Amino acid sequence: MPTNDLPSASTPLEELRDIVAGLKAQGKTVVWTNGCFDIIHAGHVTYLAQARREGDVLVVGLNSDESVQAVKGPNRPIVPEAERALILSAFACVDYVTVFAEDDVTSILTALKPDVYAKGGDYTLETINQDERRLVEGYGGRIALIPGVDNRSTTNLVERLSEEYGE
């Protein structure tokens, strides 16, 4: 099925802002995380499930194709954003997906003010974006560092595929 025939699996930020406000008004704890999530693997699944345990609702910010290219290089993403969004939205632990193109998520964190900002275990409080950290801590949010799964990354998969099946 061509990518443009896929059902929309992402929620625009404007709509998500109202949804999150309503959830928080109901006393729900909203968790935010973000990433490229290119070629979903066990590390992603484990990370997302653990992030979801930090609250009642998990919102995933998905890097747009252009922002993945800027971060990972011209040959990425392998999987287009519409497909990545659809895959993520199929996980029981993921409640909402929104696609973003910005270099950082400060403006999204400002709009949504999630209770918990989950980051992967490859980060520390000192290595995450400090503007994002100050913002979250400034409004009373919490940063949750989720341990990673060793040797599980899309970059590792791409390298392995290239070595085993490349030219």
NUKEMI-237255 format. One line per field, with one value per residue (C-alpha): residue number from 1; chain; x, z, y. Coordinates in steps of 0.001 Angstrom, whole numbers, plus 500000, padded with zeros to 6 digits. Example, Ala and Ser with C-alpha at 12.3 -4.5 7.8 and 13.67 -1.06 7.14 Angstrom:
BEGIN
seq (1, 2)
mol (A, A)
east (512300, 513670)
up (507800, 507140)
north (495500, 498940)
% end
This chain:
BEGIN
seq (1, 2, 3, 4, 5, 6, 7, 8, 9, 10, 11, 12, 13, 14, 15, 16, 17, 18, 19, 20, 21, 22, 23, 24, 25, 26, 27, 28, 29, 30, 31, 32, 33, 34, 35, 36, 37, 38, 39, 40, 41, 42, 43, 44, 45, 46, 47, 48, 49, 50, 51, 52, 53, 54, 55, 56, 57, 58, 59, 60, 61, 62, 63, 64, 65, 66, 67, 68, 69, 70, 71, 72, 73, 74, 75, 76, 77, 78, 79, 80, 81, 82, 83, 84, 85, 86, 87, 88, 89, 90, 91, 92, 93, 94, 95, 96, 97, 98, 99, 100, 101, 102, 103, 104, 105, 106, 107, 108, 109, 110, 111, 112, 113, 114, 115, 116, 117, 118, 119, 120, 121, 122, 123, 124, 125, 126, 127, 128, 129, 130, 131, 132, 133, 134, 135, 136, 137, 138, 139, 140, 141, 142, 143, 144, 145, 146, 147, 148, 149, 150, 151, 152, 153, 154, 155, 156, 157, 158, 159, 160, 161, 162, 163, 164, 165, 166, 167)
mol (A, A, A, A, A, A, A, A, A, A, A, A, A, A, A, A, A, A, A, A, A, A, A, A, A, A, A, A, A, A, A, A, A, A, A, A, A, A, A, A, A, A, A, A, A, A, A, A, A, A, A, A, A, A, A, A, A, A, A, A, A, A, A, A, A, A, A, A, A, A, A, A, A, A, A, A, A, A, A, A, A, A, A, A, A, A, A, A, A, A, A, A, A, A, A, A, A, A, A, A, A, A, A, A, A, A, A, A, A, A, A, A, A, A, A, A, A, A, A, A, A, A, A, A, A, A, A, A, A, A, A, A, A, A, A, A, A, A, A, A, A, A, A, A, A, A, A, A, A, A, A, A, A, A, A, A, A, A, A, A, A, A, A, A, A, A, A)
east (500000, 501558, 502322, 499732, 497010, 497710, 495202, 496376, 497893, 499145, 497313, 498090, 499613, 496705, 494255, 496620, 496918, 493170, 493207, 496096, 494461, 491288, 493213, 495090, 491794, 490629, 493676, 495552, 499352, 500580, 503966, 505768, 508635, 510009, 512327, 512866, 511609, 512975, 512842, 511047, 512967, 512869, 514676, 511928, 509150, 510747, 511429, 507882, 506319, 508518, 507784, 504045, 504439, 505501, 501914, 498403, 498778, 501774, 502177, 504956, 506526, 507795, 510559, 509424, 511317, 513215, 514259, 515392, 517578, 519050, 519852, 520759, 522010, 520801, 519998, 517529, 514795, 514415, 510686, 508635, 506963, 503396, 504369, 506364, 503372, 501019, 503314, 503710, 499969, 499337, 501135, 498817, 501203, 501050, 497995, 498839, 501458, 502274, 504835, 507197, 509945, 511620, 515229, 514053, 510713, 510704, 507704, 505776, 506621, 505437, 502138, 501424, 503169, 503354, 503696, 506586, 509214, 510711, 514152, 516189, 518889, 521579, 520864, 521580, 520108, 523291, 523195, 519533, 518633, 519002, 516367, 513870, 514987, 514637, 511228, 509846, 511302, 510161, 506472, 506791, 507160, 509439, 512151, 512208, 515338, 514351, 517126, 517906, 518270, 521927, 522918, 519457, 519354, 518241, 521766, 523116, 520487, 521289, 525019, 524444, 522178, 524707, 527527, 525540, 523524, 525270, 527243)
up (500000, 499040, 501939, 500823, 501152, 504848, 507425, 509391, 512651, 513998, 515862, 514965, 517837, 517932, 518520, 520881, 523076, 523810, 524327, 526809, 528686, 529022, 530225, 532810, 533978, 534624, 536845, 534323, 534325, 530803, 529673, 526641, 524745, 521293, 518743, 515201, 515751, 512387, 511904, 515113, 517199, 520673, 522207, 521016, 522241, 525673, 525970, 525046, 527431, 530273, 529424, 529536, 533076, 534171, 533831, 532532, 528942, 526590, 523863, 521348, 519329, 516052, 514118, 510590, 507661, 507186, 510824, 510838, 507838, 509647, 512725, 511178, 507678, 504091, 503863, 506723, 507591, 506157, 506963, 505983, 508762, 507899, 508261, 511451, 512931, 512000, 513563, 516784, 517044, 516909, 520212, 523202, 525307, 522910, 523225, 520791, 518121, 516736, 514028, 514496, 512410, 514939, 516095, 519676, 521404, 523584, 521803, 522068, 525745, 526255, 524499, 526190, 529573, 530100, 533681, 532736, 530026, 529295, 527731, 526805, 529024, 526677, 528167, 531598, 533187, 532105, 528464, 527606, 525988, 528917, 527635, 527578, 531035, 532553, 530959, 532285, 535749, 535743, 535442, 537952, 535498, 536033, 533817, 533676, 532324, 530902, 530650, 527155, 525888, 525136, 521490, 520202, 517895, 514377, 513566, 514633, 512492, 509442, 509853, 510254, 507198, 505175, 506220, 505594, 502542, 501150, 497998)
north (500000, 503353, 505682, 508251, 505590, 505005, 506201, 509216, 508030, 511322, 514045, 517668, 519650, 522115, 519259, 517461, 520565, 520448, 516669, 516862, 519755, 517662, 514614, 516658, 518199, 514614, 514084, 511934, 511964, 512716, 511391, 512813, 511250, 511825, 510312, 509070, 505503, 504398, 500596, 499642, 497106, 495526, 498491, 500853, 498582, 498149, 501876, 502894, 500380, 501630, 505271, 504526, 503146, 506636, 507880, 507311, 508542, 508351, 510951, 510274, 513054, 511625, 513360, 514244, 512755, 516020, 516241, 512592, 513395, 516381, 514254, 510880, 511735, 511807, 508076, 508162, 507594, 504132, 504125, 507235, 509257, 508217, 504568, 505197, 507041, 504204, 501587, 503590, 504238, 500476, 499882, 499527, 501623, 504615, 506832, 509645, 510341, 513757, 514536, 517473, 519067, 521364, 520887, 520540, 520068, 523185, 524704, 521415, 521034, 524625, 523867, 520526, 520840, 517074, 515881, 513608, 514030, 510591, 510315, 507262, 505843, 507078, 510521, 511932, 515044, 516809, 515673, 516255, 519570, 521956, 524398, 521530, 520413, 523908, 524331, 521022, 521463, 525112, 524246, 521385, 518508, 515545, 514069, 510260, 508590, 505200, 502598, 501403, 497858, 497080, 496739, 497613, 500607, 501365, 502536, 499123, 497391, 499515, 498862, 495129, 494975, 496923, 494564, 491390, 492358, 495436, 495646)
% end
